[in-house]
Amino acid sequence: MEIILYLSIALIAIAFFVLVIYLSATLKSLKVTLNSVSDTIKGLEKQLEGVTTETTILLKKTNELADDIQQKSEQLNSVVDAVKEVGTSVRKFNGSLKHITESIDEQVKESKEKVSQIIQWTNVFFELKDKWKERKQAANEQTVYKEKQRVRSH
């Protein structure tokens, strides 16, 4: 029985030895895989640093752009307010102009008859003036004619 015990211990030792060899091979394979993963992670860390740097720069530029847009928006608001004021002024001016035009229209309507009478009197005046000129010219012509007659008779 002792032999069976020695054989069993030998068999266990051989099995343990085979197990250690396979375990050693597995660990070497695992070591290669872990080294590869480690290298990949180092590369990812470098890439992540680059992405982080670019993201930080992009975020800074985005904030600057947002501030610039905010400032320009505020400036544009003042321009819009100024345009509103101009629009209000133009509207008031148009209202005043309309009021003045309506007032002038009323005055023209009221004085239409007076203007018509003034035009008639002006026409009468010009006719009288023309007749007066004609009479004066006729009188001058008669005077000239009489002078010529008198000069001939002498």
C-alpha positions in Angstrom: 0.0 0.0 0.0 2.8 2.1 0.5 3.6 1.8 -3.2 0.2 3.0 -4.1 0.7 5.9 -1.8 4.1 6.8 -3.4 2.6 6.3 -6.9 -0.3 8.6 -6.0 2.1 11.2 -4.6 4.2 10.9 -7.8 1.1 11.2 -9.9 0.0 14.2 -8.0 3.5 15.7 -8.4 3.5 15.0 -12.1 -0.1 16.5 -12.4 1.0 19.5 -10.4 4.1 19.9 -12.6 1.9 19.8 -15.8 -0.4 22.2 -14.1 2.5 24.5 -13.3 3.8 24.3 -16.9 0.3 25.1 -18.4 -0.2 27.8 -15.8 3.2 29.2 -16.6 2.4 29.2 -20.4 -1.0 30.8 -19.7 0.6 33.5 -17.5 3.3 34.2 -20.2 0.5 34.6 -22.7 -1.5 36.8 -20.3 1.7 38.8 -19.7 2.0 39.5 -23.4 -1.7 40.4 -23.6 -1.4 42.7 -20.6 1.7 44.4 -22.1 -0.2 44.9 -25.3 -3.1 46.4 -23.3 -0.7 48.5 -21.3 0.8 49.9 -24.5 -2.6 50.6 -26.0 -3.7 52.4 -22.8 -0.5 54.5 -22.9 -1.3 55.4 -26.5 -4.9 56.2 -25.5 -3.6 58.4 -22.7 -1.5 60.4 -25.1 -4.4 60.7 -27.5 -6.7 61.6 -24.7 -4.3 64.4 -23.6 -4.3 65.7 -27.1 -8.1 65.6 -27.2 -8.4 67.2 -23.8 -6.0 70.0 -24.9 -8.0 70.6 -28.1 -11.3 70.4 -26.2 -10.0 73.0 -23.7 -8.9 75.3 -26.5 -12.2 74.8 -28.3 -14.2 75.5 -25.1 -12.1 78.7 -24.5 -12.8 79.9 -28.1 -16.5 79.0 -27.7 -16.7 81.1 -24.6 -14.9 84.0 -26.3 -17.3 83.7 -29.2 -20.3 83.6 -26.9 -19.0 86.7 -25.1 -18.5 88.4 -28.5 -22.0 87.5 -29.6 -23.4 88.8 -26.4 -21.6 92.1 -26.8 -22.7 92.4 -30.4 -26.2 91.5 -29.4 -26.3 94.3 -26.9 -24.9 96.7 -29.5 -27.5 95.5 -31.9 -30.2 96.1 -29.3 -29.1 99.7 -29.0 -29.2 100.0 -32.8 -32.7 98.4 -32.8 -33.8 100.9 -30.1 -32.4 103.8 -32.2 -34.3 102.5 -35.3 -37.5 102.3 -33.2 -37.0 105.9 -32.1 -36.4 106.9 -35.7 -39.6 105.1 -36.7 -41.5 106.8 -33.9 -40.1 110.2 -35.0 -41.0 109.5 -38.7 -44.5 108.4 -37.6 -44.9 111.6 -35.6 -43.6 113.7 -38.5 -46.0 112.0 -40.9 -48.9 112.7 -38.4 -47.8 116.3 -38.2 -47.5 116.5 -42.0 -50.9 114.9 -42.4 -52.4 117.4 -40.0 -50.8 120.3 -41.8 -52.0 119.0 -45.2 -55.5 118.6 -43.9 -55.4 122.1 -42.4 -54.1 123.5 -45.8 -56.8 121.6 -47.6 -59.5 123.1 -45.4 -58.1 126.6 -45.9 -57.9 126.1 -49.6 -61.5 124.9 -49.6 -62.6 127.9 -47.5 -60.7 130.3 -49.7 -61.5 128.8 -53.0 -64.3 131.3 -53.7 -62.1 134.2 -52.6 -59.4 133.0 -54.9 -61.9 132.7 -57.8 -63.0 136.3 -57.1 -59.4 137.5 -57.0 -58.7 135.8 -60.3 -61.8 137.5 -61.8 -60.8 140.9 -60.5 -57.3 140.3 -61.8 -58.6 139.5 -65.2 -60.8 142.7 -65.1 -57.7 144.7 -64.1 -55.6 143.4 -67.0 -58.5 144.1 -69.4 -58.7 147.7 -68.2 -55.0 148.0 -68.3 -54.9 146.8 -71.9 -57.8 149.2 -72.9 -56.0 152.0 -71.2 -52.8 151.2 -73.1 -54.8 151.1 -76.4 -56.4 154.5 -75.7 -53.1 156.0 -74.7 -51.5 154.6 -77.9 -54.3 155.8 -80.0 -54.0 159.3 -78.4 -50.3 159.3 -79.1 -50.9 158.3 -82.7 -53.4 161.1 -83.1 -51.0 163.6 -81.5 -48.2 162.4 -83.8 -50.6 162.6 -86.8 -51.6 166.2 -85.9 -48.0 167.2 -85.5 -47.2 165.8 -88.9 -50.1 167.7 -90.3 -49.1 170.9 -88.7 -45.5 170.5 -89.8 -46.7 170.0 -93.4 -48.9 173.0 -93.3 -46.1 175.3 -92.3 
